[in-house]
Amino acid sequence: MSTIGFIGLGNMGFPMAGRLADAGHRLLVTDRDRDLVQRFATAHETAEPVTGYGRSWQHADIVITMLPNSAAVEQVLLGDDILERVPLNTLFIDMSSSEPLRSRALASTLESKGFRYLDAPVSGGVRGAQTGELAIMVGGRWQDLDQATELFEALGKSLIHVGDAGAGHAAKALNNLVSAASIVATVEALRIGTAFGISPDALTDVLNASSGRSNTSENKVRQFMLSSTYSSGFPIGLMTKDIRIATALGASLGVDSPFSGDCQQLWEAAVKAGFAAEDHTKMYELLEKENSPSSSAKETRISA
């Protein structure tokens, strides 16, 4: 079994690291929240809590980062002294939701220093992390993926190699852009149907039996929206972050994407109105603005 350095024990990182520990891997775990680190180590006997980048890291075969963004990943891998502690040829795997072009640049920098890199963001939320049913999108070299496959199999049910370094992060953001657009389209259709006299439950049946079927209609409408539980485990703020990454990537590549821009404005409005921490399925409630003037700017369509 591998010795894995795992950096970042947040909502996703904690259960992901737990699955690796349960699979028998030795873990070096660290996070800015020392209480989280100690709680994890108490729950998993194969985990060693570390508070910095000391001698323990010389035993790491693989280092996984699960951090908020590209800046945090770059600070840990390039700004701190971890590269001076781990062996040459160590495989770094960034499973955060990072920016694809910055990930590509990070891969180049690490490789120039004698290390290897994969980006492997995930989809599936906290529940998927807990049950090992994440979808994992990987960017990087095939031979490096071979070394990491055993770890990924403990974390997810779907593993897709999508291209060179940075491609995993691009695919993750683009997937969530499509998911976010699907939520908006589905919610608006349900609202229009309700105004016409079709119950949301009946229209959901229609969508699921017809060409409008989607992950939203199948797995979110009844479960989290119509039930008003709004507890799928993925907040509006993180969804909006991924939309920004996707639209920024399109802009940097010169790809015109006006619909994506409109979608982003709706999600940004929810964040600006103070709903960043709310579950993303709560957009069913936030987009309920039938009485709003149709000429209102998108930014004002969602208010606290």
Protein Blocks (a to p, Z undefined) as FASTA:
>chain_A
ZZdddehjafklmmmmmmmmmnopacddddfblmlmmmmmmmpmkbccdfbdcfklmmpf
bdcdddfblklmmmmmmmmmmlmmmcghiacddfbdcdfklmmmmmmmmmmnopacdddd
deeijmlmmnopaccddeddfklmmmmmmmmmmmmmbdcdfbdehjlmmmmmmmmmmmmm
mmmmmmmmmmmmmmnopafklmmmmmmmmmkbcfklmmmmmmmmmnonopnopafklmmm
mmmmmmmmmmmnopacfklmmmmmmmmmmmmnopmmpcfklmmmmmmcfkgcfkbcfklm
pcZZ
